[in-house]
Amino acid sequence: MEQKIPYKIYLNENELPKQWYNVRADMKVKPAPLLNPGTLQPLTQEDLAPIFCEELNRQELDNDTRWFDIPQEILDFYKMYRPAPLVRAYFLEKALGTPAKIYYKFEGNNTSGSHKLNSAVAQAYYAKKQGLKGVTTETGAGQWGTALSMACSFFDLDCQVYMVKCSYEQKPFRREVMRTYGAKVTPSPSNTTNVGRQILEKFPGTTGSLGCAISEAVEAAVSQPGYRYVLGSVLNQVLLHQTVIGLEVQTACKKYGIKPDIIIGCAGGGSNLGGLISPFIGEMLRGEAQYKVIAVEPASCPSFTRGKFAYDFADTGMICPLAKMYTLGSQFIPSANHAGGLRFHGMSPILSQLYHDGLFEARSVEQTAVFEAAQMFARIEGTLPAPESSHAIRAAIDEALKCKETGEEKTIVFGLSGTGYFDMVAYQKFNDGVMNDTIPTDEEIAANLANLPKVE
Ligand SMILES: *Cc1c(COP(=O)(O)O)cnc(C)c1O
């Protein structure tokens, strides 16, 4: 007989994962190495040393160690907001009239409002341990900058955030949260860096992009002694830290006899998706289980579904290492009326390789459909979801509705990566009925892909 599943499954503090899981150890085809943008040779620890912290470089380049111990100081911080609940969406199931069982892993239970704190605290901890003065970073919608400012204030590190200009202007309260935690926030592109000045000259009036803010933050890190750059997504190390999400889901599923059939996450740079699915993909790679895994991305920034699997720069300024990934081209900037986050042109190299090898599927959704799902979810399940997370909600609802047609009682697990309290400008557009969908044309995408760096 099926055990009655509580509405919210809360694990105990002592059920927190003690180690992060490195899915690369189980991958037969490893993600392609990052390349030095100057020499086009694989990056070494020495190349990375001026940019990232030592221990994080080690994690970045390690394709073989399956488990990394989580240091006690990080575990202690995790205890402030983890384990995160796995929620059975009973109300949503009922409203949809579906025989599917829907669960979501809720990562919004901390002040920064998203999963990003899971990696922010790790990165701040290693920076402090190395004796650094501070870190620089970029933030798009503001969640990463907020998470990092929280982590830096906890470990007493200086935190400099380059915030994509349109978010800086649209989300003044995000900025103030960061400043409350002691971060210095600069709208990007800015005239405080060479690369920012160049971009401003070339594109006056630009509202910025993540790729451009990354270029500025990297320049700021390498030009100040005692500073390193940290990044909230895309990198192997970030996926590693985020595996606490999927590991907790596995523990909860085991405890309650839940067997997921479909696992869904939204994909920007791939960190929450990678964190959620890595432990399950590991089971697939080892031949222990089979799941249908779905990555959901915006139709206005469709890296998986319309991008190319190729080496590309991670940033607009083309000073960062090259990564082999699904990309729309480093000069791609999503339409200004795209409100739903997930704006990065590329994708995690780990996820790109796994996708290329057919371990999961991807689909793109339009933002009005995403906000319809967000509104429905808020009204039925109570939580106001982040627009990013709402891409996963959209796909989960669509899968549950398919089950309604076929009568299949599938178990769906999706990642609710965060809350949307700071996204009210986007919600306002939706509520006013003035939100529309902008999808790049084939010509636009081809033109950007024609400029990919030539790497064999
Ligand atoms: C940043 C963010 C994302 C997208 O980033 P990924 O690295 O793809 O996870 C998704 N959801 C929320 C709530 C975020 O803050």
The ligand as an SDF file (V2000), in Angstrom:
LIG
                    3D

 15 15  0  0  0  0  0  0  0  0999 V2000
   19.4500   32.2480  -11.6050 C   0  0  0  0  0  0  0  0  0  0  0  0
   18.1910   31.5260  -11.5390 C   0  0  0  0  0  0  0  0  0  0  0  0
   17.8670   30.5550  -12.4950 C   0  0  0  0  0  0  0  0  0  0  0  0
   18.7080   30.2770  -13.6980 C   0  0  0  0  0  0  0  0  0  0  0  0
   20.0090   29.8830  -13.4730 O   0  0  0  0  0  0  0  0  0  0  0  0
   20.4820   28.3940  -13.6410 P   0  0  0  0  0  0  0  0  0  0  0  0
   21.9380   28.4640  -13.4560 O   0  0  0  0  0  0  0  0  0  0  0  0
   20.0660   27.9360  -15.0010 O   0  0  0  0  0  0  0  0  0  0  0  0
   19.8100   27.6310  -12.5650 O   0  0  0  0  0  0  0  0  0  0  0  0
   16.7010   29.8570  -12.3360 C   0  0  0  0  0  0  0  0  0  0  0  0
   15.8580   30.1180  -11.3230 N   0  0  0  0  0  0  0  0  0  0  0  0
   16.1340   31.0540  -10.3980 C   0  0  0  0  0  0  0  0  0  0  0  0
   15.1540   31.2960   -9.2970 C   0  0  0  0  0  0  0  0  0  0  0  0
   17.3070   31.7780  -10.4660 C   0  0  0  0  0  0  0  0  0  0  0  0
   17.5730   32.6930   -9.5490 O   0  0  0  0  0  0  0  0  0  0  0  0
  1  2  1  0
  2  3  1  0
  2 14  2  0
  3  4  1  0
  3 10  2  0
  4  5  1  0
  5  6  1  0
  6  7  2  0
  6  8  1  0
  6  9  1  0
 10 11  1  0
 11 12  2  0
 12 13  1  0
 12 14  1  0
 14 15  1  0
M  END
$$$$
